[in-house]
Amino acid sequence: MKNINSISETPFTKNGSNIIASAPARADFLNTHQDYKGLPVVPVALNLRTYMCGEFGNDDVFEVNSLDLQMAGEKFQDRFPIGSIEYLGKGWFGNYFRAIVKILEKRGLSKKLRGMRIHVKSQIPIASGLASSAALEVAFATLLNEAFKLKYKERDLAEIAYQAENAELGIPCGRLDQYGSAFGGIIKLDCKFPYRVEKLPARNLTFVILNSGVKHSTAEIHPVRQKEINEGLKNLMEYSRLPIKIKNKLGYRFDEPEWEKISEEELEEYLKPLRNDVADRIRFTLRMQKSTEIALEILKGIKPKPPKKEPSMNPLWQRIKNKSHNLQILGEIMNYQHELLRDLYKVSLTKLEKIRDATLQAGAYGTKISGAGMGGSLISLVNSEKCKEVLEAGMAAGATQGWISGIGEGAKIH
């Protein structure tokens, strides 16, 4: 086995002058690649966390030290003044901290802020599909909220972190990562305003998380898929034979359609003339959403009913109808969603498939990509008695890191 990391408590010691905050990694449990379309998503918080220790300084400057980057022999310090923040080169770790402070300044809070020394230690690997950047942002926002008595709630902290990454740094993410990290647990997040959060009751789930070691970039994947969906929508909207009642549910941009009110059956005739990859991106969106609706019923203790007038969902129903318990059903839905990501969204890789196959052969109920894909991590739903076997199988198949995790807490002060 290679580098199976343990999950530990905070690496910092609390004393009278410092503040310790943390926020969890999130795994992309259900409805991947849907948050930026305004569709509901279901993240799960993990026991992996990013920790921060802050102490007040004597000036109006923030000083940030990343212990992980220091250990890796990379540049690990950043300093920036309150009130005149500029961003450094693309990929600079300090930009995330600068963006959080910038958002607070835009909210008129400059006079409440003062300089601090921040030390960062994280258990979450970078670019692994586990929302390392969101955990960093949320943990920092949580620390500042406590230090300066800003009185923000989880939703506020999540929104500040999202605005920092999306609006300030221009990374085309949805709200999945920041809300999943801020709230913790398993939530259903409605990704259209007012961004409702529903805490789901499932607390006894066990997951194996496997990092493929292949780094990915959300900023390189999301815009491509968004552009393809936009092309398909434009073709549909300009198709003269498409009934107006369907056009009224669509739009020209990926986040404009009322996706939840659209069935694949009513669109299928008009998808056929489109370029195959463009049509597949739309089919993916509809099938992911429908399968997530079934999974949400399971998580809430509701027995799902066979799909009516939706033949596109019959293959999934055939897979789950005879399963004996809910974990098997959820696992099969995860498998189905992974296959959509692989076949219709084209974001899997040979290495990911090899690791995934090994986990299923070892007894995982279901395994799917977590995050944007093209690398990153896989999430497996497992029986607690099988978790070690699944973890070892994934590591033997090429994963570089692996963890067994229950449901993690949201952002907090220690």
C-alpha positions in Angstrom: 0.0 0.0 0.0 1.2 3.5 -0.9 0.8 6.5 1.3 -2.5 5.8 3.0 -2.9 9.0 5.1 -4.4 9.1 8.5 -6.9 11.7 9.5 -5.7 13.6 12.5 -6.9 16.4 14.8 -5.8 20.0 14.5 -2.0 20.4 14.2 -2.1 23.7 16.2 -2.2 24.2 19.9 -4.7 26.6 21.3 -3.5 29.4 23.6 -4.9 32.7 24.8 -3.7 34.7 21.9 -4.5 32.7 18.8 -7.6 31.6 16.9 -7.9 28.2 15.2 -10.4 27.5 12.5 -10.9 24.6 10.1 -13.1 23.6 7.2 -13.6 20.2 5.6 -12.9 18.7 2.2 -16.0 17.9 0.3 -16.7 14.9 -2.0 -18.9 15.4 -5.0 -21.5 12.8 -4.0 -24.4 13.4 -6.5 -25.2 15.5 -9.6 -21.6 16.3 -10.6 -21.1 19.2 -13.1 -24.6 20.6 -12.4 -24.1 23.4 -9.9 -23.0 25.9 -12.6 -26.2 25.1 -14.5 -28.3 26.1 -11.5 -29.3 22.6 -10.6 -29.3 21.1 -7.1 -26.2 19.2 -6.0 -25.5 16.9 -3.1 -22.0 17.3 -1.6 -20.8 15.3 1.4 -18.2 16.7 3.8 -15.2 14.5 4.7 -13.1 14.1 7.7 -10.1 15.6 5.8 -9.7 19.3 6.9 -7.8 22.5 6.3 -6.6 24.1 9.5 -5.6 27.7 10.2 -4.1 29.4 13.2 -4.3 33.2 13.4 -2.7 35.8 15.7 -3.2 39.5 15.6 -0.2 41.6 14.3 0.9 45.1 14.9 0.1 46.6 11.6 -2.5 46.5 8.7 -0.8 43.7 6.9 -1.8 40.0 6.6 1.1 37.5 6.6 0.2 34.0 5.5 2.5 31.0 5.9 1.6 27.6 4.3 3.3 24.8 6.2 2.6 22.3 3.4 4.2 24.4 0.8 7.2 25.0 3.1 7.6 21.3 3.5 7.4 20.8 -0.2 10.2 23.3 -0.7 8.0 25.8 -2.6 7.3 29.5 -1.9 5.1 29.4 1.2 4.7 33.0 2.4 2.5 35.9 1.3 2.1 39.4 2.7 -0.5 41.9 1.6 -1.9 45.1 3.1 -5.5 45.9 4.0 -7.0 48.4 1.6 -4.8 48.1 -1.5 -4.9 44.4 -2.5 -3.6 43.3 -5.8 -3.4 39.7 -7.2 -0.2 38.0 -8.1 0.4 35.5 -10.9 -2.0 32.7 -11.8 -1.9 29.9 -9.3 -0.4 31.9 -6.4 -1.8 30.4 -3.2 -2.0 33.8 -1.5 -4.5 35.0 -4.0 -7.3 33.0 -2.2 -6.6 34.9 1.0 -6.3 38.2 -0.8 -9.7 37.6 -2.5 -11.5 36.8 0.8 -10.2 40.1 2.3 -11.1 41.9 -0.9 -14.7 40.7 -0.7 -15.0 41.8 3.0 -13.6 45.2 1.9 -16.3 45.5 -0.8 -18.9 44.8 1.9 -17.6 47.9 3.8 -15.7 46.1 6.5 -12.2 47.5 6.0 -12.3 49.5 9.2 -13.1 46.3 11.2 -10.1 44.4 9.9 -6.5 44.6 11.1 -3.3 42.7 10.3 -2.9 39.0 11.3 -0.3 36.3 11.0 -1.9 33.1 9.6 -0.4 29.6 9.6 -2.0 27.0 7.3 -1.9 23.2 7.5 -4.1 21.0 5.3 -4.9 17.4 4.9 -6.5 18.0 1.5 -4.4 17.4 -1.6 -4.4 20.2 -4.1 -6.2 19.7 -7.5 -7.6 16.4 -6.4 -11.4 17.0 -6.9 -11.9 17.4 -3.1 -12.3 21.2 -3.0 -9.0 22.1 -1.4 -9.4 25.8 -2.5 -12.9 26.0 -1.1 -11.8 24.6 2.3 -9.0 27.1 2.3 -11.3 30.0 1.6 -14.0 28.9 4.0 -11.5 28.2 6.8 -10.0 31.7 6.4 -13.4 33.4 6.2 -14.4 31.5 9.4 -11.3 32.6 11.2 -11.8 36.3 10.2 -15.5 36.0 11.2 -14.4 35.0 14.7 -11.5 37.3 15.0 -13.4 40.5 14.0 -16.8 39.5 15.3 -18.5 39.8 11.9 -21.5 37.7 13.0 -21.8 35.8 9.7 -23.6 32.4 9.5 -22.6 29.4 7.4 -24.5 30.7 4.3 -22.7 34.1 4.5 -19.3 32.4 4.8 -20.0 30.1 1.9 -21.1 33.0 -0.3 -18.1 35.1 0.6 -15.8 32.2 -0.3 -17.7 31.6 -3.6 -17.5 35.3 -4.5 -13.8 35.3 -3.8 -13.1 32.4 -6.1 -15.6 33.0 -8.8 -16.0 36.8 -9.1 -12.6 38.0 -7.8 -10.3 35.3 -9.1 -12.4 34.5 -12.2 -12.4 30.7 -11.7 -15.7 29.4 -13.3 -16.8 27.3 -10.3 -20.4 26.9 -9.0 -21.3 27.1 -5.4 -21.0 23.3 -4.6 -17.6 23.4 -3.0 -17.9 26.4 -0.8 -21.4 25.5 0.5 -20.4 21.9 1.0 -17.4 22.9 3.1 -19.2 25.6 5.1 -22.2 23.5 6.1 -20.6 20.1 6.4 -22.7 16.9 6.6 -24.7 15.9 3.5 -26.7 18.7 2.0 -28.9 19.3 -1.0 -27.9 22.7 -2.3 -30.3 24.5 -4.7 -27.9 26.4 -7.0 -30.4 29.1 -8.1 -31.1 32.1 -5.9 -31.8 32.1 -3.0 -29.5 29.1 -2.9 -31.5 27.0 -0.4 -29.6 24.5 1.7 -31.4 21.3 3.0 -29.5 19.2 5.5 -30.1 15.6 4.7 -30.5 13.0 7.5 -28.1 10.3 6.2 -25.3 10.1 8.9 -24.2 6.5 8.8 -22.5 6.4 5.4 -18.9 5.3 5.0 -16.8 6.4 2.1 -13.4 5.5 0.6 -11.7 8.4 -1.1 -9.0 7.7 -3.6 -6.7 10.3 -5.2 -5.6 9.3 -8.6 -2.6 11.5 -8.4 -3.5 13.1 -11.7 -4.0 16.8 -11.1 -6.8 18.6 -12.9 -8.0 22.1 -13.4 -11.6 23.2 -13.0 -10.8 26.3 -15.0 -9.8 24.2 -18.0 -12.8 21.8 -17.9 -15.9 23.8 -17.0 -15.6 26.5 -19.7 -15.3 23.8 -22.4 -18.4 21.9 -21.4 -20.3 25.2 -20.9 -19.4 26.3 -24.4 -20.6 23.0 -25.8 -24.0 23.2 -24.0 -24.4 26.8 -25.2 -23.8 25.6 -28.8 -26.5 23.0 -28.4 -29.0 25.4 -26.8 -28.4 28.0 -29.6 -29.1 25.3 -32.3 -32.3 24.2 -30.5 -33.5 27.8 -30.0 -33.0 28.6 -33.6 -34.7 25.4 -34.8 -37.9 26.5 -36.4 -39.7 23.1 -35.7 -39.1 23.2 -32.0 -42.4 23.9 -30.2 -42.6 27.2 -28.5 -43.6 25.5 -25.2 -40.2 23.8 -25.2 -38.3 26.9 -26.2 -39.9 28.7 -23.3 -38.1 26.2 -21.0 -34.7 26.6 -22.7 -32.4 29.5 -23.3 -29.1 30.4 -24.9 -26.8 29.9 -22.0 -26.1 26.8 -19.9 -27.6 28.3 -16.7 -30.8 29.6 -18.3 -32.9 26.5 -19.0 -35.5 25.2 -16.5 -33.6 21.9 -16.6 -35.8 20.2 -14.0 -38.9 20.8 -16.0 -37.5 19.4 -19.3 -37.7 15.7 -20.2 -35.2 14.0 -22.6 -38.2 12.5 -24.4 -39.6 15.9 -25.5 -36.2 17.0 -26.7 -34.9 13.7 -28.3 -36.2 14.4 -31.8 -34.5 17.8 -31.9 -31.3 16.5 -30.4 -30.6 14.0 -33.2 -29.5 16.6 -35.8 -27.0 18.2 -33.4 -23.4 17.2 -33.4 -23.0 14.1 -31.2 -20.9 15.6 -28.5 -23.1 18.6 -28.1 -26.3 16.5 -27.9 -24.6 14.2 -25.4 -23.8 17.2 -23.0 -27.6 18.0 -22.9 -28.6 14.3 -22.4 -26.0 14.1 -19.6 -27.5 17.1 -17.9 -31.1 15.7 -18.0 -30.1 12.1 -16.9 -27.9 13.3 -14.1 -30.7 15.4 -12.7 -33.3 12.6 -12.9 -31.1 10.1 -11.3 -30.3 12.5 -8.5 -34.0 13.0 -7.8 -34.3 9.3 -7.2 -31.2 9.3 -4.9 -32.7 12.2 -2.9 -35.8 10.2 -2.3 -33.7 7.3 -0.9 -31.7 9.6 1.3 -34.9 11.0 2.7 -36.4 7.6 3.3 -38.9 7.7 0.5 -39.4 4.7 -1.7 -38.8 5.7 -5.3 -41.5 5.0 -8.0 -40.8 3.7 -11.5 -40.4 6.5 -14.0 -43.5 7.4 -16.0 -43.2 8.6 -19.6 -39.4 8.7 -19.3 -38.0 5.7 -21.2 -34.5 7.3 -20.9 -34.5 6.4 -17.2 -35.6 2.8 -17.6 -32.0 1.4 -17.8 -31.3 2.9 -14.3 -34.6 1.6 -12.9 -33.8 -1.9 -14.1 -30.5 -1.7 -12.2 -32.0 -0.6 -8.9 -35.5 -2.1 -8.7 -34.4 -5.4 -7.2 -31.7 -4.1 -4.8 -32.3 -5.2 -1.3 -31.3 -2.1 0.7 -30.8 1.6 0.2 -27.0 1.5 0.2 -27.0 -0.8 -2.8 -29.5 1.5 -4.6 -27.4 4.6 -3.8 -24.3 2.8 -5.0 -25.9 1.8 -8.2 -27.0 5.4 -8.8 -23.4 6.5 -8.2 -22.2 4.0 -10.8 -24.8 5.2 -13.3 -23.7 8.8 -12.7 -20.0 7.9 -13.2 -20.9 6.2 -16.5 -22.7 9.4 -17.6 -19.5 11.4 -16.7 -17.4 8.9 -18.6 -19.6 8.4 -21.7 -21.6 11.6 -22.2 -19.4 14.2 -20.6 -16.0 12.6 -21.4 -14.2 13.6 -18.2 -12.8 10.2 -17.2 -9.3 8.7 -17.8 -7.9 5.2 -18.2 -6.3 5.5 -14.8 -9.5 6.5 -13.1 -11.3 3.6 -14.7 -8.7 1.1 -13.5 -8.9 2.4 -9.9 -12.7 2.4 -10.1 -12.9 -1.2 -11.4 -10.7 -2.3 -8.6 -12.9 -0.8 -5.9 -16.0 -2.4 -7.4 -14.4 -5.8 -7.5 -13.4 -5.3 -3.9 -17.0 -4.8 -2.9 -17.8 -1.1 -3.1 -21.5 -0.4 -3.6 -20.7 2.3 -6.1 -17.7 4.5 -7.2 -17.7 7.7 -9.2 -15.6 10.7 -10.0 -15.6 13.5 -7.4 -15.1 16.9 -9.0 -14.5 18.1 -12.5 -12.8 14.9 -13.7 -9.9 14.4 -16.0 -7.9 13.4 -12.9 -8.6 14.1 -9.3 -10.3 11.7 -6.9 -12.9 9.0 -6.8 -15.5 8.5 -4.1 -16.7 5.0 -3.2 -19.7 4.2 -1.0 -18.8 1.1 1.1 -20.0 -1.2 3.7 -18.0 -0.4 6.9 -16.7 -4.0 7.0 -15.4 -3.7 3.5 -13.8 -0.3 3.6 -10.2 -1.5 4.2 -10.4 -4.0 1.3 -11.8 -1.3 -1.0 -9.1 1.1 0.0 -6.3 -1.4 -0.4 -7.7 -2.4 -3.9 -7.8 1.2 -5.1 -4.2 1.8 -3.8 -3.0 -1.3 -5.6 -4.6 -0.2 -8.8 -2.7 3.1 -8.8 -4.2 5.6 -6.4 -1.5 7.7 -4.8 -3.5 8.5 -1.6 -6.5 7.1 0.1 -8.7 7.6 3.1 -11.7 6.1 4.9 -14.1 8.8 6.0 -17.5 9.2 7.6 -19.5 12.4 7.3 -17.4 15.4 8.3 -18.4 18.5 10.3 -18.7 21.9 8.6 -16.4 24.9 9.2 -15.8 25.6 12.8 -13.7 27.4 15.4 -11.6 25.1 17.7 
